[in-house]
Each structure stands twice: as C-alpha cells, then as structure tokens.
C-alpha cells in the first residue's frame, strides 16, 4: 500500500508566497532607495559643480564688461609703440563697447582702463624756479628736463619701482601709458611702455608741487604733456610676479587693455582676449558643455545691459551618455554699449 | 485515534538534507564573493568620486578667487615630500591665506576612522594618490590656467589647447599608474572636466 506525502494546502502556499513577496518587496525597495539616493546625489553634485563653474564664468564676463568701451574714442586707430617693432597701429582696434553679433553667438568688447594715475608734465623748469632750485639742490647730478606730477593731487605715486610691482627678469615691468598732449574729448594718444629712470621726486616746500612727481632725464625721448598710466592688477602674492607668457614676444602683467570676444562654439563658452601690450591672445574655456543653439548674447535698448541666455548640460547619472538640460539667464551691467 | 487514519508528515531524508545544504552552500559560495566584490567596487567608486569632487571643488574655488576683486592669483599644487615627490592625495583641502590671496594644496587624505572600523575594513582601506601630468606647479591667474615655468619662480606659461593638464586620482594599494582604480580630470583651456572611462 503506497503512502502519500501530505502536501501544503493552498492557503499555506499563498501565505508563504505572500510573506516571501513582502520580504522581496522590502528588500528591493531598500535597494531601489539606495540606488535612487546615489543617483540623485550624483546629479546634485554635478549641478553644484556646474553652478560653481558658471558663477566663475559670469564673474569673468562681468569683470570684462565693466570696462567695455572705456577709452573708446582714444582707442580708435591708436598709434602703438611696439617695443619689438617700433611704431605702428593697433590693427582694427576701435574701442568698442559691448557688441553682440547678429546671430548672438559672440560678444566683442574693447577697452582700456586708465585708473592708476594721470600725470601732467611741467614743460619748462624755468617757469617753476622753486621746483628747479629744489631739484638741483636735491639731485645735483641728474640733468632732468621735465617733471611729471599727478594731475590730481596725490600723496603717493606708482612708479613701477615698488617692491610689489611686477618684475620682468631683474628689472621692473614697464609701466604702460597713453601719451597725449590734451585730454579733451576723444583725444589723440599713443600707447607706449614707459620705464621711468627716476625715483619719486618730492618737493614739499613748493606750493605748486606738494604732490610727488617723476622726473625725466635729458636724453630720454621727449614725452607728451600727459601720461595716463594703465592699471595693473597689482599682485600682492607672490611679491615677485614675472608675468605670463601668452604667445607673443612679451609677457602679460595684467594690463587692463584688451579686445575680448566671448563666443559659443563647439559646445563651449569661450573667452578669447587679445592683449596688445603683450602681443598675444589668452583663450580660455569658461564653461562646457552648453547647447550652442540655445546660447545667445543680446544688448537691451539702453545699451547698459548685456543679457546672456544659455542652456547647459550635466551628465544624467541614471542614463549613461545622456544629459540633463538646465537653462540660465544673467544680465550684466556694462560701462558702454555699442557706440 | 489509533485508527491508522492519522497521517504523519514524512521528514527529510539525510540525502535530501545533504543535497539541500549543498545547493544552499553553492548559492552562498557564488553570491557572497559577488556581493563582496560589488560592495568593494561601490566603496572604491564612492571614494574616488568623493576625491574627484574634492579636486573639482578646489579648482572651481581657485578659479573663482583668481578673478574676484582684490585677488589675482590662486595656486593649486601638491604637497611634496623631502624628495620633491608628490605625496598621497586626499579630499582634504588646506586653504592658507596670505593677504587676500588663497592657495590650495592637495595633500594626503586620512580615510575617516569610521570607514576603517567597518566590517569591510580590508576592502575599503586604501590611500588615494594624485598626480599632475605633466608634473609642475599650477595656478589660476585672472581666470586662466597657467604653469610655473621651470627655474623661473613667479613666471608663468599660459596653457591652452594641446597643452592640457591631466590630474590622475587613483587608489595606491590596487596598482600603480594606469592599472589602478582611478578617475581622471583634464584641464583644457582652464576648464576642468572629468574624463569618462
């Protein structure tokens, strides 16, 4: 007589399957939550990084646009005394304010910031006998022909001899200046480097010259009546800044004269900055990746603001190879729009 | 009762029991190493991703500071040992202030004690190293990525296009160079990006 093994009842089976299913669901749910949290964390991290880089890019754009068009009239066709090749002209340097292209894919600006001082020459020592006498008394061996004093009264004067001034090899980097005979209207000026021989010259006894000045030696090239010194980004650390080789014959010390182009190209937001005093171009990627077709520069009707719209991408951690899109818009104030 | 109608459930035989144990043992033998490897890989990936984020944070912060008013330079470099060799890297970022300029040093990472004391300690304990290729001292100046010229303290070369910098972050105890688990950041025209593997 055969014996049959007792099987599970249907109820027992359903209960067992039910318990097992609940357990599996819990298990899968926990894993899913962990995976989702990891993916979300990756996405948030990527977005934070992108936002940080974008803010950096906006800081750079803001910094450039702040001076857009400054010295615009003077920059048009300005003569340029090149230390390597002599006098020439800055090709196609027109002193543009912020000029977006027709398709909005590029923004061009040209500017020169003259912020470190305007010097005015005493053309004739004979007109200022007190200055002349004091100068000879103090510097009997220096045959100065003229002295530059600050046009606006100052207690200190940047001479390029300061301990924090950039060094070009063993010597101080040249002070780049605009030379001009007049400061009226869109005056004619020449862009040139000037390496003053002098230390600061001060005659406090004279009512005409309580400000410090710089003297010009006999035999030096006679300069025009006014010198407008171009602003350096004065380095504070390290104390000796030897400049950046940017491809030209000279080095870049941070002179604030440039033609800068921002463009959306090859899925990147790119800044290209031509520095005439260094004879080279700085090209840097400000942000990537972006959607070129959804990136544009536009100026408002007043010309005081430039609006940048862009769509940027971050990797989608849930779908490798795919991207998530974010849109960003920022308005930048500018000194001058298109002239 | 006692009428022979009451049925007893048959117990498993020894053979059945052994077969059952063998099957379970086989499953465990396959599953546990796979699970351990997966956990280890996840931990490795997490450590490297954290390190990458640390480096990206440093680079982003340094670039930002180099263009803000009052600063002009942000140095990004490796701490070196007595022989001028780069030491182990870590996510830790040391920020020193000199005047208004900051500089950032990527240095040895002490893996958190809490991680070391986990049951998987032998699997996650490692150190993370970083190499700059080519070797050198790097800076952000006015937002541009530059390299200090060799033998010319304070003089820099602009790095553009082909002259990119590779920052390789890897687990030191799992191999050297390109065979170790690693992440690669490339700085091209000043923009740091993580290279996809």
Interface residues (C-beta under 8 A of the other chain):
Chain A: X3 X5 X6 X42 X45 X49 X52 X53 X55 X56 X59 X60 X63 X167 X233 X234 X235 X236 X237 X238 X240 X241 X242 X243 X244 X245 X246 X247 X251 X254 X268 X270 X271 X280 X282 X283 X284 X285 X286 X287 X288
Chain B: X7 X9 X10 X49 X53 X56 X57 X60 X61 X63 X64 X67 X68 X72 X73 X98 X99 X100 X101 X141 X142 X143 X144 X145 X146 X149 X152 X153 X154 X155 X156 X157 X158 X160 X161 X188 X189 X190 X191 X193
